Amino acid sequence: MTMARGSRKRSTRDQASQPPEPVDVVGGVPDHSANPALWKYLVLAGIFVLWVCLLMLCLFAGGP
């Protein structure tokens, strides 16, 4: 006779494949640092400055 579904024991391989514990937990969010990197803000500021320069170029080179 065959065994019913779900009556088998979990193998050690299934138990070993559990995900690792999170490294950093900030506000309940795993693997999240408390202070974001400064370079992200610098990239956003640089894109904004380039956009303003492009708008000024269009304004002054646009004609009368």
Backbone as numpy.savetxt, mean C-alpha at the origin, in Angstrom:
# Nx Ny Nz CAx CAy CAz Cx Cy Cz
-15.63 -49.17 3.76 -16.46 -48.01 3.76 -15.57 -46.76 3.76
-16.03 -45.67 3.15 -15.22 -44.45 3.06 -15.49 -43.54 4.25
-14.55 -42.65 4.47 -14.69 -41.70 5.57 -15.60 -40.55 5.14
-16.35 -40.00 6.05 -17.23 -38.87 5.76 -16.40 -37.60 5.59
-16.94 -36.66 4.84 -16.22 -35.40 4.63 -16.03 -34.66 5.94
-14.89 -34.05 6.08 -14.61 -33.26 7.26 -14.18 -34.07 8.45
-14.13 -35.37 8.35 -13.74 -36.16 9.50 -12.24 -36.39 9.55
-11.55 -35.98 8.49 -10.09 -36.13 8.49 -9.45 -35.07 9.38
-8.35 -35.42 9.98 -7.62 -34.46 10.80 -6.80 -33.56 9.89
-6.54 -32.36 10.37 -5.69 -31.44 9.62 -4.27 -31.96 9.62
-3.67 -31.87 8.48 -2.27 -32.31 8.40 -1.35 -31.22 8.94
-0.14 -31.58 9.24 0.82 -30.59 9.74 1.19 -29.61 8.64
1.04 -30.00 7.38 1.34 -29.09 6.28 0.34 -27.94 6.26
-0.93 -28.20 6.55 -1.94 -27.14 6.59 -1.66 -26.18 7.74
-1.23 -26.69 8.86 -0.94 -25.84 10.01 0.31 -25.00 9.77
1.26 -25.52 9.01 2.50 -24.79 8.76 2.30 -23.69 7.73
1.23 -23.73 6.96 1.02 -22.73 5.92 0.24 -21.51 6.41
0.15 -21.32 7.71 -0.52 -20.16 8.26 0.29 -18.91 7.94
-0.36 -17.76 7.70 0.40 -16.54 7.39 1.20 -16.07 8.60
2.32 -15.41 8.35 3.14 -14.92 9.47 2.46 -13.76 10.18
2.90 -13.51 11.38 2.38 -12.39 12.14 2.82 -11.07 11.50
1.99 -10.01 11.53 2.40 -8.73 10.96 3.58 -8.13 11.70
4.42 -7.40 10.96 5.62 -6.82 11.54 5.27 -5.57 12.35
4.59 -4.61 11.72 4.21 -3.38 12.39 2.69 -3.26 12.36
2.10 -2.88 13.47 0.66 -2.67 13.53 0.42 -1.28 14.09
-0.17 -0.38 13.27 -0.48 0.98 13.68 -1.96 1.21 13.44
-2.70 1.47 14.48 -4.13 1.71 14.35 -4.89 0.51 13.83
-4.42 -0.67 14.10 -5.10 -1.87 13.65 -4.78 -2.27 12.23
-3.93 -1.50 11.53 -3.55 -1.81 10.16 -2.21 -2.53 10.19
-2.14 -3.77 9.72 -0.87 -4.50 9.77 0.13 -3.99 8.75
1.41 -4.10 9.10 2.53 -3.70 8.25 2.38 -2.27 7.76
2.08 -1.38 8.67 1.88 0.03 8.35 2.74 0.85 9.30
3.52 1.76 8.76 4.39 2.56 9.62 3.63 3.77 10.15
4.05 4.28 11.27 3.39 5.42 11.89 3.61 6.69 11.09
4.80 6.88 10.55 5.13 8.07 9.78 5.43 7.68 8.33
4.61 8.16 7.38 4.88 7.82 5.98 6.19 8.46 5.52
6.76 7.92 4.46 8.05 8.39 3.98 7.95 9.82 3.44
8.99 10.60 3.65 9.03 12.00 3.23 9.07 12.12 1.72
9.68 11.16 1.04 9.83 11.27 -0.42 8.48 11.30 -1.13
7.46 10.69 -0.55 6.13 10.71 -1.17 5.58 12.12 -1.21
5.76 12.86 -0.13 5.29 14.24 -0.10 6.11 15.12 -1.03
7.40 14.85 -1.14 8.24 15.64 -2.04 7.86 15.41 -3.50
7.52 14.19 -3.86 7.09 13.90 -5.24 5.78 14.64 -5.54
4.83 14.60 -4.61 3.57 15.31 -4.82 3.78 16.82 -4.94
4.65 17.37 -4.11 4.93 18.81 -4.17 5.61 19.16 -5.49
6.52 18.31 -5.96 7.19 18.55 -7.23 6.23 18.53 -8.40
5.30 17.60 -8.41 4.29 17.54 -9.47 3.42 18.80 -9.44
3.06 19.26 -8.25 2.26 20.47 -8.14 3.01 21.68 -8.67
4.29 21.80 -8.32 5.09 22.94 -8.79 5.23 22.90 -10.31
5.44 21.74 -10.89 5.51 21.63 -12.35 4.18 22.02 -13.00
3.08 21.64 -12.41 1.77 22.00 -12.95 1.56 23.52 -12.90
1.94 24.16 -11.82 1.80 25.62 -11.72 2.71 26.30 -12.74
3.91 25.78 -12.94 4.82 26.36 -13.94 4.24 26.22 -15.35
3.62 25.11 -15.64 3.00 24.90 -16.95 1.83 25.88 -17.14
1.04 26.08 -16.10 -0.05 27.03 -16.21 0.44 28.45 -16.42
1.52 28.83 -15.73 2.10 30.16 -15.92 2.68 30.32 -17.31
3.30 29.29 -17.84 3.84 29.33 -19.20 2.72 29.53 -20.21
1.63 28.82 -20.04 0.48 28.98 -20.93 -0.12 30.39 -20.82
-0.13 30.95 -19.62 -0.69 32.28 -19.40 0.16 33.35 -20.10
1.48 33.29 -19.91 2.36 34.32 -20.47 2.63 34.13 -21.96
2.61 32.91 -22.45 2.90 32.66 -23.86 1.62 32.62 -24.70
0.49 32.84 -24.08 -0.79 32.71 -24.76 -1.14 33.84 -25.69
-0.55 34.97 -25.60 -0.86 36.09 -26.49 -1.34 37.30 -25.72
-2.09 38.16 -26.42 -2.48 39.45 -25.81 -3.37 39.34 -24.65
